[in-house]
Amino acid sequence: SLLLFVIISQDHHLYLADQLLLAYTILIMTTTTNDKAAVGATITSIFVSRDAAAPMESRQSVTLIPGKGIEGDRYALRKGTYSARFMHEPGRHLTMISADGILEAIKRTGLEPFDMEALRRNVVLRGISARAVNDMVGHEVRIGERCRVFVHRQTVPCKYREAACGRSGMRNKLWDACGVSCEILSPITTDNDNAGSSSGRGLGGVIRLGDEVAVIPNTYKLERINVGIKPHGFFIRPANLTLEDVKKMIIPPHMAALAAVWDPEGFQQVEESYNKFGQTFWPPRAFTVGSLVKRFRILLLAALTAMFCIIVLLSLSSDININIVRYYAGVAKELVKKHHGL
């Protein structure tokens, strides 16, 4: 996916430079490699939501599904705001946050208090600071007796969440306190597994209120971190962004067009989620181009198929040409029928 984005970028070397800067930023944010970050942390709340912008629902326990998410949660169901295929990253499976860290940041900055579920994190911890949660990045973390996740990045607050919470300036004030994004791994196995294990059997296990959370020793690996494709400046606090940074974060029309071809439903869903709170994800011009591509996507794919037929026609011998052309012409015809609902 990264290679494809590089190929279509208008300025290849600048794009690569941005990605190198992003990698360096992640390195700076994950300088700690010790294994004491989460000792003593305890789960005090668990939340799931079945759809983007749907209310968060409190749970006593939830089942983790390796490589997918929390059973019944929007990202496991591919219904989250950022569930689009072009936004894929493993850290969408589960998010954790320190309630102590949020309360400290609110008190320090004077931000108007709000309920923890408003931040839409899945697992809320007590007995641990926001800094200690951030220090989990790059580590495997045990939840309960056997459940296991890998922490890929900090979950920095976005303008969408700021608007939804109705707290102006929240992004800057809670920038380092909004938790981490995790990939759900297979559970820890033991020689004496039994049906009574508090983390459950099969899948990724079950986590419950009161479970302890701790970094697994000797699991720090920077090279495992995968933050997906992020725009320039994603990990820079808004107050520290320069005008040049902001310009580089504007999504160009050709990126929106590619997204609409890749995942038309995801392209529309992220925009609609932002619109619910008076925000837009796509810049106006990019959204217009993407919407046109989405509308005529089938016809565009049919045209590409026809072009492929011509290439095959020119490259193969005349004895084979007719069968190849007939086959791909049939494919193109079916695509056009599907587009028109025939």
C-alpha positions as CSV (number, residue, x, y, z in Angstrom):
1,S,0.0,0.0,0.0
2,L,2.8,2.4,0.9
3,L,4.5,1.7,-2.4
4,L,1.3,2.4,-4.3
5,F,0.9,5.7,-2.6
6,V,4.5,6.6,-3.3
7,I,4.0,5.8,-7.0
8,I,1.1,8.1,-7.4
9,S,2.5,10.9,-5.3
10,Q,3.2,14.1,-7.2
11,D,6.5,14.6,-5.5
12,H,8.1,11.2,-4.7
13,H,11.2,12.4,-2.8
14,L,9.2,14.7,-0.6
15,Y,6.7,11.9,0.2
16,L,9.6,9.6,1.2
17,A,11.1,12.4,3.3
18,D,7.8,12.8,5.1
19,Q,7.7,9.1,5.9
20,L,11.3,9.1,7.2
21,L,10.4,12.1,9.4
22,L,7.3,10.2,10.6
23,A,9.5,7.1,11.4
24,Y,12.0,9.4,13.3
25,T,9.1,11.0,15.3
26,I,7.9,7.5,16.3
27,L,11.5,6.6,17.4
28,I,11.6,9.7,19.6
29,M,8.2,8.9,21.1
30,T,9.3,5.3,21.9
31,T,12.7,5.9,23.4
32,T,12.0,3.9,26.5
33,T,12.8,0.2,26.4
34,N,12.4,-0.8,30.0
35,D,9.7,-3.2,31.2
36,K,8.3,-1.5,34.2
37,A,5.8,0.8,32.5
38,A,2.5,-0.8,33.4
39,V,3.1,-2.6,36.7
40,G,0.1,-2.0,39.0
41,A,-2.3,-0.9,36.3
42,T,-5.9,-2.2,36.7
43,I,-8.8,-2.1,34.3
44,T,-11.7,0.0,35.7
45,S,-13.9,0.3,32.6
46,I,-14.4,-1.5,29.3
47,F,-16.3,0.1,26.4
48,V,-17.4,-1.1,23.0
49,S,-19.5,0.6,20.3
50,R,-21.2,-1.3,17.5
51,D,-21.0,1.5,14.9
52,A,-19.2,4.7,14.1
53,A,-20.5,7.5,16.3
54,A,-22.9,5.1,18.1
55,P,-22.9,5.4,21.9
56,M,-20.2,3.5,23.8
57,E,-21.6,0.6,25.9
58,S,-20.0,-0.4,29.2
59,R,-19.1,-4.1,29.6
60,Q,-18.0,-6.2,32.5
61,S,-16.0,-8.4,30.2
62,V,-15.2,-8.7,26.5
63,T,-13.7,-11.3,24.2
64,L,-10.6,-10.4,22.2
65,I,-10.2,-11.7,18.6
66,P,-6.6,-11.9,17.4
67,G,-6.0,-9.9,14.2
68,K,-9.5,-8.4,14.2
69,G,-10.6,-6.6,17.4
70,I,-12.9,-6.8,20.3
71,E,-16.0,-9.0,19.7
72,G,-19.0,-6.7,19.1
73,D,-16.9,-3.6,18.7
74,R,-17.1,-1.3,15.6
75,Y,-13.5,-2.1,14.4
76,A,-14.0,-5.8,14.6
77,L,-17.2,-5.3,12.7
78,R,-15.5,-3.0,10.2
79,K,-17.9,-0.2,11.0
80,G,-15.6,2.3,12.7
81,T,-14.9,5.8,11.5
82,Y,-11.5,4.7,10.4
83,S,-12.3,1.1,9.2
84,A,-11.7,1.9,5.5
85,R,-9.3,-0.5,3.9
86,F,-7.0,2.4,2.8
87,M,-6.7,3.3,6.5
88,H,-5.8,-0.2,7.7
89,E,-3.5,-0.5,10.6
90,P,-3.3,-3.3,13.2
91,G,-3.5,-0.9,16.1
92,R,-7.2,-0.3,15.5
93,H,-8.0,-3.6,17.3
94,L,-8.0,-2.1,20.9
95,T,-7.3,1.1,22.6
96,M,-6.2,1.7,26.2
97,I,-6.1,4.9,28.2
98,S,-5.1,6.1,31.7
99,A,-8.0,7.7,33.6
100,D,-5.4,9.1,36.0
101,G,-3.6,10.7,33.1
102,I,-6.7,12.3,31.7
103,L,-7.8,13.7,35.1
104,E,-4.3,15.1,35.7
105,A,-4.2,16.8,32.3
106,I,-7.7,18.2,32.8
107,K,-6.7,19.6,36.2
108,R,-3.4,21.0,34.8
109,T,-4.9,22.7,31.7
110,G,-8.2,23.8,33.1
111,L,-10.2,21.8,30.5
112,E,-13.9,21.3,31.3
113,P,-14.3,17.7,32.7
114,F,-16.2,15.1,30.7
115,D,-17.0,11.4,31.0
116,M,-14.3,8.9,30.0
117,E,-16.4,7.2,27.4
118,A,-16.5,10.4,25.4
119,L,-13.0,9.7,24.3
120,R,-14.2,6.3,22.9
121,R,-11.3,4.2,24.2
122,N,-12.0,0.6,24.9
123,V,-10.0,-0.1,28.0
124,V,-9.7,2.4,30.9
125,L,-6.9,1.9,33.4
126,R,-6.2,3.2,36.9
127,G,-3.0,3.1,38.9
128,I,-0.8,4.2,35.9
129,S,0.2,7.6,34.5
130,A,-0.3,8.7,30.9
131,R,3.4,8.7,30.4
132,A,3.7,5.1,31.5
133,V,0.9,4.1,29.1
134,N,2.8,5.9,26.3
135,D,5.9,4.0,27.3
136,M,4.2,0.8,26.3
137,V,4.6,1.6,22.6
138,G,6.8,-1.1,21.0
139,H,6.1,-3.6,23.7
140,E,3.8,-6.6,24.1
141,V,1.5,-6.1,27.0
142,R,-0.4,-8.7,29.1
143,I,-4.0,-8.1,30.1
144,G,-5.3,-10.4,32.7
145,E,-3.7,-13.8,33.0
146,R,-3.2,-14.6,29.4
147,C,-4.5,-12.0,27.0
148,R,-1.8,-10.3,24.9
149,V,-1.5,-7.2,22.8
150,F,1.2,-5.3,20.9
151,V,1.2,-1.5,21.3
152,H,1.9,0.2,18.0
153,R,1.5,3.9,18.7
154,Q,0.0,6.7,20.8
155,T,-3.7,7.4,20.1
156,V,-3.4,11.1,19.6
157,P,-6.7,13.1,19.7
158,C,-8.2,14.2,16.4
159,K,-10.3,17.2,15.4
160,Y,-13.3,14.9,15.0
161,R,-13.1,13.8,18.7
162,E,-12.5,17.4,19.9
163,A,-15.7,18.4,18.0
164,A,-17.7,15.4,19.3
165,C,-16.7,16.2,22.9
166,G,-17.4,19.9,22.5
167,R,-14.2,20.9,24.1
168,S,-12.3,23.6,22.2
169,G,-8.5,23.1,22.6
170,M,-8.8,19.5,23.7
171,R,-6.3,18.2,21.2
172,N,-3.5,20.4,22.5
173,K,-4.4,19.9,26.2
174,L,-4.8,16.1,26.1
175,W,-2.3,15.4,23.3
176,D,0.0,13.1,25.4
177,A,-2.8,11.6,27.6
178,C,-5.2,10.0,25.1
179,G,-3.9,6.5,25.3
180,V,-2.4,3.9,22.9
181,S,-3.5,1.8,20.0
182,C,-3.0,-2.0,20.2
183,E,-3.0,-5.1,18.0
184,I,-4.6,-8.1,19.6
185,L,-2.3,-11.2,19.6
186,S,-3.0,-14.8,20.3
187,P,-3.2,-15.5,24.1
188,I,-0.2,-16.6,26.2
189,T,-0.2,-20.4,26.5
190,T,0.9,-22.4,29.5
191,D,1.6,-26.0,30.2
192,N,-1.4,-26.1,32.5
193,D,-4.1,-24.4,30.6
194,N,-7.5,-25.0,32.1
195,A,-11.1,-24.0,31.4
196,G,-11.2,-21.9,34.5
197,S,-8.5,-19.4,33.4
198,S,-9.7,-15.9,34.0
199,S,-8.7,-14.9,30.5
200,G,-10.8,-17.6,28.8
201,R,-9.9,-20.2,26.2
202,G,-9.6,-19.9,22.5
203,L,-9.6,-16.7,20.4
204,G,-7.6,-14.0,22.1
205,G,-9.1,-14.6,25.5
206,V,-11.5,-12.7,27.7
207,I,-10.6,-9.5,29.7
208,R,-12.6,-8.4,32.7
209,L,-12.9,-5.4,35.0
210,G,-10.2,-5.7,37.7
211,D,-7.7,-7.4,35.4
212,E,-4.1,-6.2,35.8
213,V,-2.1,-4.9,32.9
214,A,1.6,-5.2,32.6
215,V,4.4,-5.0,30.0
216,I,5.7,-8.5,29.1
217,P,9.5,-8.4,29.7
218,N,12.0,-8.5,26.8
219,T,9.4,-7.9,24.1
220,Y,10.4,-4.4,23.0
221,K,10.9,-4.3,19.2
222,L,10.8,-1.0,17.4
223,E,10.7,-2.7,14.0
224,R,7.3,-4.3,14.8
225,I,5.6,-0.9,15.0
226,N,3.1,-0.3,12.2
227,V,1.2,3.0,12.3
228,G,-0.4,2.6,8.8
229,I,-0.2,5.4,6.3
230,K,-0.3,8.7,8.1
231,P,-0.1,12.3,6.7
232,H,2.9,14.5,7.5
233,G,2.5,16.1,10.9
234,F,0.1,13.4,12.3
235,F,2.2,13.0,15.5
236,I,2.9,16.7,15.9
237,R,0.9,18.6,18.5
238,P,-1.4,21.0,16.7
239,A,0.0,24.0,18.5
240,N,3.5,23.1,17.2
241,L,2.5,22.7,13.5
242,T,4.0,25.2,11.1
243,L,2.1,26.6,8.1
244,E,4.2,24.3,5.9
245,D,3.2,21.3,8.0
246,V,-0.5,22.2,7.7
247,K,-0.2,22.5,3.9
248,K,1.5,19.1,3.6
249,M,-1.4,17.5,5.6
250,I,-4.0,18.6,3.0
251,I,-5.1,15.4,1.2
252,P,-4.7,15.9,-2.6
253,P,-7.5,14.9,-5.0
254,H,-5.6,12.0,-6.5
255,M,-5.3,10.4,-3.1
256,A,-9.0,10.7,-2.6
257,A,-9.6,9.2,-6.0
258,L,-7.4,6.2,-5.2
259,A,-9.3,5.8,-1.8
260,A,-12.6,5.8,-3.6
261,V,-11.5,3.1,-6.0
262,W,-9.9,1.1,-3.3
263,D,-12.8,1.2,-0.8
264,P,-15.8,3.4,-1.9
265,E,-17.8,2.6,1.3
266,G,-14.9,3.5,3.5
267,F,-14.3,6.7,1.6
268,Q,-17.9,7.8,2.2
269,Q,-18.1,6.5,5.8
270,V,-15.2,8.5,7.2
271,E,-16.7,11.7,5.7
272,E,-20.2,11.1,7.0
273,S,-18.8,10.4,10.5
274,Y,-17.0,13.7,10.5
275,N,-20.0,15.5,9.1
276,K,-22.1,14.5,12.1
277,F,-20.1,16.9,14.2
278,G,-19.7,19.7,11.7
279,Q,-16.3,18.6,10.4
280,T,-15.0,17.3,7.1
281,F,-12.3,14.6,6.6
282,W,-11.7,15.3,2.9
283,P,-10.8,18.7,1.6
284,P,-13.7,20.0,-0.7
285,R,-11.8,19.5,-4.0
286,A,-10.6,16.0,-2.9
287,F,-14.0,15.0,-1.9
288,T,-15.5,16.2,-5.2
289,V,-13.0,14.2,-7.2
290,G,-13.3,11.1,-5.0
291,S,-17.1,11.2,-5.2
292,L,-17.0,11.3,-9.0
293,V,-14.6,8.4,-9.0
294,K,-16.9,6.5,-6.6
295,R,-19.9,7.1,-8.8
296,F,-18.3,5.9,-12.0
297,R,-16.0,3.3,-10.3
298,I,-17.4,0.3,-12.2
299,L,-17.1,2.1,-15.5
300,L,-13.5,3.0,-14.7
301,L,-12.7,-0.6,-13.8
302,A,-14.3,-1.7,-17.1
303,A,-12.2,0.8,-19.0
304,L,-9.1,-0.5,-17.3
305,T,-10.1,-4.0,-18.2
306,A,-10.5,-2.9,-21.9
307,M,-7.1,-1.4,-21.8
308,F,-5.7,-4.6,-20.5
309,C,-7.4,-6.4,-23.4
310,I,-5.6,-4.2,-25.9
311,I,-2.2,-4.8,-24.2
312,V,-2.8,-8.6,-24.3
313,L,-3.9,-8.3,-28.0
314,L,-0.7,-6.5,-28.9
315,S,1.6,-8.9,-26.9
316,L,0.2,-12.3,-27.8
317,S,0.0,-14.3,-31.0
318,S,-3.0,-14.0,-33.3
319,D,-4.1,-17.6,-32.5
320,I,-4.6,-16.8,-28.8
321,N,-5.8,-13.2,-29.2
322,I,-9.4,-13.9,-30.0
323,N,-10.1,-16.0,-26.9
324,I,-8.3,-13.6,-24.5
325,V,-10.2,-10.6,-26.0
326,R,-13.6,-12.4,-25.8
327,Y,-12.9,-13.3,-22.1
328,Y,-12.0,-9.8,-21.0
329,A,-14.7,-8.2,-23.1
330,G,-17.2,-10.4,-21.3
331,V,-15.8,-9.3,-17.9
332,A,-16.1,-5.6,-19.0
333,K,-19.6,-6.2,-20.2
334,E,-20.6,-7.7,-16.8
335,L,-19.1,-4.8,-14.9
336,V,-21.1,-2.3,-17.0
337,K,-24.3,-4.3,-16.4
338,K,-23.6,-4.3,-12.7
339,H,-23.1,-0.5,-12.7
340,H,-26.4,0.1,-14.5
341,G,-28.3,-2.5,-12.4
342,L,-29.2,-4.6,-15.5
